[in-house]
Amino acid sequence: MRIFSGIQPTGVLHLGNYFGAIRQWVELQEGNECIYCIVDYHALTNEETEPDVLRKARRELALDLIACGIDPERTILFVQSDVPEHTELCWILGCVTSYGDLTRMTQFKQKAAEQEFVNGGLFYYPVLQAADILLYLADHVPVGEDQLQHLELARRIARRFNSRFGELFPEPQPILGKGARIMSLADPGRKMSKSYGPEHYVGLMEPEDSIRKKIRSAVTDIGLTPGQEMSPGVANLFTILELVAPGELVAELRKQHREGKLLYKHLKDVLYEELMNALGPIRARRAELSAKGEIDEVLAAGAARARRIAREVMREVRARVGLD
């Protein structure tokens, strides 16, 4: 399968990103043709994005992804803006996209309701996302449930283009994320996210003292009695623990919870130790990669490989729509 996925360079890769998506990206490299993109054009829809911060965030994210296991030798890893065909195809696809479809995008409605100034890029975001995918004739896209509506729009756009100009684009199928849904340690009713503030996420490369502090202050519940139902905060700690700790250890702590004997301080201490053991190799690899100082060359090579595909597809697109 040819697989495409993208991630915004928003500065910090956190546990939710890694266990919810990136770890699956790493697994998908086995036996598939994978194309992974750092989508910096998409990041511009955020009004708070500063130019110097964006430049640095792209490189930092690339280092994080490679440290997590993305192999640029067998996978195409590149920055979106290094392949200008993305925006060219975006405009062409926008001309076969229904305005009504764009007004129905749930994520646009949610984000627009939270912002005083709503830029046009936020409205057009799903068309660029469709261009990202279709430019590489991708068969499959790993997505979370919150992105299914956007992927379905990409399929409709491909269908409309094919109907008008002849069969070219496959209709990309979703690969639903199988990773755990990790919630905020400070508010377990919310998904772990950088947008809520630093107390709501744990970064993969965050200093150990900061991670320890966040875990120790994680929301749990008041007291514990035998047979008590697990609160959302405690359940979230167990969700993370199950991803990094031996099964027998998790089972023992669950047993203690059922019997009303579990000390939350002990649970948090165990979680911290197991989490740092799991992240240790990634963090060490990240430091090694950063010291080498070769990330710009790696991304340039990835962009060159991506452009070879993109140019061929755009040559065909331009011919079909009458631009060549």
N, C-alpha and C positions, 0 to 999 in steps of 0.2 A: 504494500500500500504506500502511496505518497501521502504523507501527513504534514499538515501545516498548523502551527499555532503561534500566537504572539503574546508578548507580555510588556506592559508599560514600564518604563524606567522611572519609577517613583522613589528611588533612593534606598529602600530597605526591603530585603527579601525576608519575610517572616515565616513562622512555623506553618501558618495557614497556607501560604503560597507553596511551601515545600511539600508538605504532606498532602495537600489538596490537589496539586497539579504537577509540580516540577519532578517529583519522584516518578510519576507516571510517564512524563516526557522521557526520562532516562530509560525506563523499561521499554518504551516504544521504539527506541533506537535498534533493538534487536530484531533483525529481519525485515525492517521497513526503511523506506526512504524518507527521512525526516528533515523538515525545514522549519527552523525556529527563529523568530524575528523579534527584535527589540523595537517596539512600535513607538518611536519618538514623535511622529506626526500626531498620533492619538493623544500623547501627553500634552500637546499644546492646547487641547480643549480645557485644560485646567488653568484657570485665570492666575493661579499663584505660581505657575511654573516660571522660574527664573532661568535665563539663558546659561549662565555659568553652572548653575546647579544641574541643569539638564545635560550639559556636556559631560560633567563628571558622573552623573547617575547612569548614563549609558555604559560607560566603561566599567563602573563598579558592578552593575548588574551582569554584564558579560562575564566578569571574573567569578561572581557568585554562581552563575549557571554552570560554568565549566568545573568549578570546585564541587558542585553537586553531582556531577557525572555526565553532563552534556559533552560529547566528544566531537570537537570541530573537525576531526579527521574524517569521520564517517557521517556527520550531520552538518547541514548548512546552517551556520549561526551568523546572523548579520544584523545590521541596523537598518531599519526601514527607510530612512531618508537617504541612505547611500544607493538606493535603487529607485530612481525617479519614475520608473514605469508604474509604481503604485499609484501615484497621484494622477497620472495620465489615464490609467484604466478606471480610476475612481470617477472621473468626469464622464467618461463614456458610459459607464454603468449607471451613473446617476440619471442619464437620459433615457434609460429603460426602467427606472424605478418609480413606483407609484408614490406620489406625495402622501396619499392616504395611508399607505403602509408605514411611512416614516412617522406620521402623527400618532400611530398606534403603538410605537415602541415604548414599552413599560419603563425601561431604564432612562430614556430621555425624559419622560414625565416626572419620574422620581427626582432626577438630578436637577431638572429645571425648577422644580418646586423648592429646592434647597438653595438656589442661587438668585442673587439680585439681578445680575447681568447674565443672560443666557445667550451664548455665542452660537453662530450658525454652524460652526464646526461640531458642536455637541449634537445638533440636529442631524447633521450629515454623517456622523460617526459610523453608523451601520453600513453606509455605502462604501466608505473606505475600508471597513472591515471585510466586506464582501470582496472588494478588489484585492486585498491582501491574500485572501484564500484562493480566489479564482485565477489570479495571475500565475499561479504555479500548478494549475489544473489539479489541485489537491483532491484526493478521494475522501479523506477523512480528516476530522478536526476534533481534538480532545477539548471538551468544554464542560463547564459546570452547568447546573440546571438554569442558572440565571442568564446564561448566554444562548440558550436554545432558541429563543425568539429571534435573536440576531442571525443565527445560523439558518433558521428557516427562511428568513428574508433573503439571505445569500442564495439559497436554493431557488427561490422564486425569481430572483434577478437573473440567475443562470438560465432558468427556463425561458424567461422572456427574451433574453438575448438570443438564445438558440432558436427560438421560434421565429424571430424576426430576421436573423442574419445567417442561420444555418448552425447545425450542431457543432459545438466547440467545447463548451465548459461542462465538466461533470457536475452533478448535483451533490455537493459534499455531504457525507453522512457523519453524524456525531459519534464520538467515542466518549461516553459519559464518564466523568471522573469517578474513580472508585476510592479516592482518598477520603479520609475522615473529614467531617465538617468541624473545624476547631473554632471555638468561640473565644471571645475576649475574656481574659482572666479577671478584669475589673468589672465587667458587666456580661455575665454568661448568657444574657438574652440577645446579645449582638454577636455577629460573626466577627472573628479577629480581623481587624482592618487598621491601616495606618490613618485613614481619614478621621477617625474618632480621637486621635491623640496618642502619644507614646505609651501611655499606661494600658492601652488596649491591644498591644501586640508585643510579641517577643521576636526580635530579629535574630536570624541565624548567626550573624557575626557580632552581635551585641556583646559588650563586656560581661564577663562572668558575674561580677558583682551586681550588675544591673539585672541580669536574668534571675539570679538568686532572690533579689529583692522583690521582683515582680511575682515570682512563684510563691514566695512566703506571704505576700499580701493578697494573694488570689482570694476571691469571694468563695466562701463555702456555705456553712449554715451554722445555726446556734445550737450547740449540744448534739448528742447522738443517743438514740435509744435502739434496742434490738428490733430489727425488722423495719426500721424507719426507711421510707422511700428516699432514694438518693436525690439530693437537690441538684439543680442545673449546674451550679458551680463545681460541686464534687464530681458529678458525671463528666464534666469537661476535663478535669484533672485526670480522671481514669482514661478518657479518650486519648489524651496525649501519652499517658503512661503505656497504654497498650501498643502504641506505635514504636516505642523505644526499649521496652523492658521484656525480660523473659516471661513467658506465659505463666509459669508456676508462681512467680513473684506477684503478678497481677492477681492471680486467683486467690492467693493468700490474703492480700489486702482487701479484696472484695469480701472474703469470708469474715474478716475482722469487722468490716462495715456492717454486714448482715447481723452480726452478733452484738453490735453496739460497742465494740472494743477498739475501733480504729481511732488513733490520734491523728488529727489533720496535720499537725506539725510534722509527724513522722511521714505521712503520705507526701507532703510537699518536699521534705528532704530527700526522700527516695526518688521522687520525680526529677528533682534537680540533678541528682547524681546520674541517673540513667539517661536523662536528656543530654547532659554534657558528654557522657561517654559516646552517645550516638552521633553528636555533632562534632566531636573531636577530630575525626579524619577529614571532614569537610572543611573545618576551620583551618587545619594545618595545610591542606591543599590550597586553600585560598591565599594564605600567607606566602606559600611557595610561588604561586602564579603571580602575585603582586610584585614580588621581589624580582622576577624575571623581566618584567616590563615589556612584554611582547603582545599585550592585548590588542593594541591598535593594528598590528600586522595580522593577527588572527581574524579580526573583524573585517579588515580589508580583503583578505582572502575569501572569507565567507560571502561578502558582497559581490565579489567578482563571479563566484559560482552562481549566486542567485541571479545576477544580471544576465548570465548566459541563457538561463531559462526564460527570464522575463522578456528579453529582447525578442526571442523567437515567438513567444505567445503574442506580444504586442504587434509584431510584424503581421501576424495573421489577423488580429483584431482590426488593425488599421485598414487592412485590405478589404475586410468584410464590410466595414461600415462606410467605406468610400473615402478614407483619408489618404490612401496610397493608390 
